Amino acid sequence: MTTLVTGATGNTGRHVVAELVRRGEHVRALTRNPAARAGGFPAGVETVTGTHTEPGTLDSALDGVDRLHITAVEGLAEVGPELVRRAVDAGVRRITVLWDGRPGPVERAVAESGVEWTRLEAQEFMSNTLTWIDSIRDEGVVREPHNLPSALVHQADIGAVAAAALLEDGHAGRSYNLTGPEALTPRQRIAVLSRLIGRDIAFVPITHEQAVDRLTATGVSREEAEYVIGWYAAPPEAATTIDDTVERVTGRPARTFAQWVAEHVDRFRRAGAVTG
Ligand SMILES: NC(=O)c1ccc[n+]([C@@H]2O[C@H](COP(=O)([O-])OP(=O)(O)OC[C@H]3O[C@@H](n4cnc5c(N)ncnc54)[C@H](OP(=O)(O)O)[C@@H]3O)[C@@H](O)[C@H]2O)c1
């Protein structure tokens, strides 16, 4: 059996690939730019060129594929139904969808296609903390407008749940709310970072508008930036309530934020910093 993973080079897709490989599956990893990704996947992964936001580029990528992991990215909503139609025509019988927080045409198309499918309703990714790297490394500060709790989930746990849903029976028709094992405010996350990096880090409040402007400066549309910062101003209950789905589906506890930090700690340290 072959699984095609879209978004395979991204925050979550790479973990879907890794977990499928760990479980002995044949994986096709989709990327728009295979040259830049050479060597980036585990041994045995077949790298294929294309983009799921242009389903017409996927004919050979879908050839012989039984299972499909769809990562929602910008531009997918418009073409999602065509992607699903092509996938089903090619023989795909089971799909996982990493949703983008807003039900839309991709999920409707998957639901109407008749294939077995599972929605991965991940809450905040721990990898969002990477946006703090520069200000922590350069200034020892984190600037955020809000300090509300979020039960951040490790991307490897999203990968593990996706692989289970793709490979095992019993997950079809389910919508999995995925959180980590603890709800932490930014100040609490900073305390974990400070401890593991070995450096005091200050929380510096900024205004909501400053946070929106900072995000739009990275190329994000104002509408999307308002949505993202608005989420932090009033996180949904599902994002602040600890859910045991990761453990129920994978059979082991969800990874902690401290585990995530330990995996990335050197990226937050100043070059040449002496650590104990
Ligand atoms: N961050 C969070 O806390 C959070 C929480 C819940 C849900 N989500 C949702 O998760 C999704 C993103 O997941 P992710 O972070 O794993 O993905 P990602 O890292 O942003 O992107 C995955 C890969 O998709 C490809 N890609 C990116 N933009 C594309 C585009 N416009 N068209 C085609 N391919 C594109 C890129 O691969 P190549 O360059 O190799 O082609 C990229 O490495 C979003 O829908 C987001 O709303 C995020």
PDBQT file of the ligand as one rigid body, heavy atoms in Angstrom, charges set to zero:
ROOT
HETATM    1  N1  LIG A 301       0.033  26.578  13.575  1.00  0.00    +0.000 N 
HETATM    2  C1  LIG A 301      -0.967  26.122  14.316  1.00  0.00    +0.000 C 
HETATM    3  O1  LIG A 301      -0.983  26.275  15.539  1.00  0.00    +0.000 OA
HETATM    4  C2  LIG A 301      -2.127  25.404  13.663  1.00  0.00    +0.000 A 
HETATM    5  C3  LIG A 301      -3.095  24.806  14.477  1.00  0.00    +0.000 A 
HETATM    6  C4  LIG A 301      -4.160  24.120  13.877  1.00  0.00    +0.000 A 
HETATM    7  C5  LIG A 301      -4.230  24.039  12.497  1.00  0.00    +0.000 A 
HETATM    8  N2  LIG A 301      -3.272  24.632  11.735  1.00  0.00    +0.000 N 
HETATM    9  C6  LIG A 301      -3.400  24.506  10.290  1.00  0.00    +0.000 C 
HETATM   10  O2  LIG A 301      -2.390  23.627   9.819  1.00  0.00    +0.000 OA
HETATM   11  C7  LIG A 301      -2.135  23.927   8.451  1.00  0.00    +0.000 C 
HETATM   12  C8  LIG A 301      -0.646  24.051   8.208  1.00  0.00    +0.000 C 
HETATM   13  O3  LIG A 301       0.028  22.871   8.607  1.00  0.00    +0.000 OA
HETATM   14  P1  LIG A 301       1.615  22.874   8.638  1.00  0.00    +0.000 P 
HETATM   15  O4  LIG A 301       2.079  23.968   9.562  1.00  0.00    +0.000 OA
HETATM   16  O5  LIG A 301       2.067  21.491   8.877  1.00  0.00    +0.000 OA
HETATM   17  O6  LIG A 301       1.924  23.276   7.143  1.00  0.00    +0.000 OA
HETATM   18  P2  LIG A 301       3.116  24.190   6.616  1.00  0.00    +0.000 P 
HETATM   19  O7  LIG A 301       4.362  23.780   7.322  1.00  0.00    +0.000 OA
HETATM   20  O8  LIG A 301       2.701  25.619   6.663  1.00  0.00    +0.000 OA
HETATM   21  O9  LIG A 301       3.136  23.785   5.081  1.00  0.00    +0.000 OA
HETATM   22  C9  LIG A 301       3.307  22.440   4.692  1.00  0.00    +0.000 C 
HETATM   23  C10 LIG A 301       3.972  22.366   3.353  1.00  0.00    +0.000 C 
HETATM   24  O10 LIG A 301       2.989  22.640   2.347  1.00  0.00    +0.000 OA
HETATM   25  C11 LIG A 301       3.624  23.254   1.235  1.00  0.00    +0.000 C 
HETATM   26  N3  LIG A 301       2.883  24.491   0.993  1.00  0.00    +0.000 N 
HETATM   27  C12 LIG A 301       2.844  25.596   1.778  1.00  0.00    +0.000 A 
HETATM   28  N4  LIG A 301       2.036  26.521   1.250  1.00  0.00    +0.000 NA
HETATM   29  C13 LIG A 301       1.548  25.992   0.115  1.00  0.00    +0.000 A 
HETATM   30  C14 LIG A 301       0.650  26.449  -0.884  1.00  0.00    +0.000 A 
HETATM   31  N5  LIG A 301       0.082  27.661  -0.818  1.00  0.00    +0.000 N 
HETATM   32  N6  LIG A 301       0.372  25.619  -1.923  1.00  0.00    +0.000 NA
HETATM   33  C15 LIG A 301       0.933  24.392  -1.988  1.00  0.00    +0.000 A 
HETATM   34  N7  LIG A 301       1.782  23.903  -1.087  1.00  0.00    +0.000 NA
HETATM   35  C16 LIG A 301       2.085  24.688  -0.046  1.00  0.00    +0.000 A 
HETATM   36  C17 LIG A 301       5.081  23.496   1.619  1.00  0.00    +0.000 C 
HETATM   37  O11 LIG A 301       5.840  22.419   1.067  1.00  0.00    +0.000 OA
HETATM   38  P3  LIG A 301       6.795  22.558  -0.245  1.00  0.00    +0.000 P 
HETATM   39  O12 LIG A 301       7.357  23.953  -0.239  1.00  0.00    +0.000 OA
HETATM   40  O13 LIG A 301       7.818  21.502   0.006  1.00  0.00    +0.000 OA
HETATM   41  O14 LIG A 301       5.899  22.268  -1.392  1.00  0.00    +0.000 OA
HETATM   42  C18 LIG A 301       5.071  23.368   3.125  1.00  0.00    +0.000 C 
HETATM   43  O15 LIG A 301       6.286  22.875   3.651  1.00  0.00    +0.000 OA
HETATM   44  C19 LIG A 301      -2.846  25.246   8.158  1.00  0.00    +0.000 C 
HETATM   45  O16 LIG A 301      -4.048  24.960   7.476  1.00  0.00    +0.000 OA
HETATM   46  C20 LIG A 301      -3.142  25.793   9.538  1.00  0.00    +0.000 C 
HETATM   47  O17 LIG A 301      -4.295  26.621   9.530  1.00  0.00    +0.000 OA
HETATM   48  C21 LIG A 301      -2.222  25.288  12.283  1.00  0.00    +0.000 A 
ENDROOT
TORSDOF 0
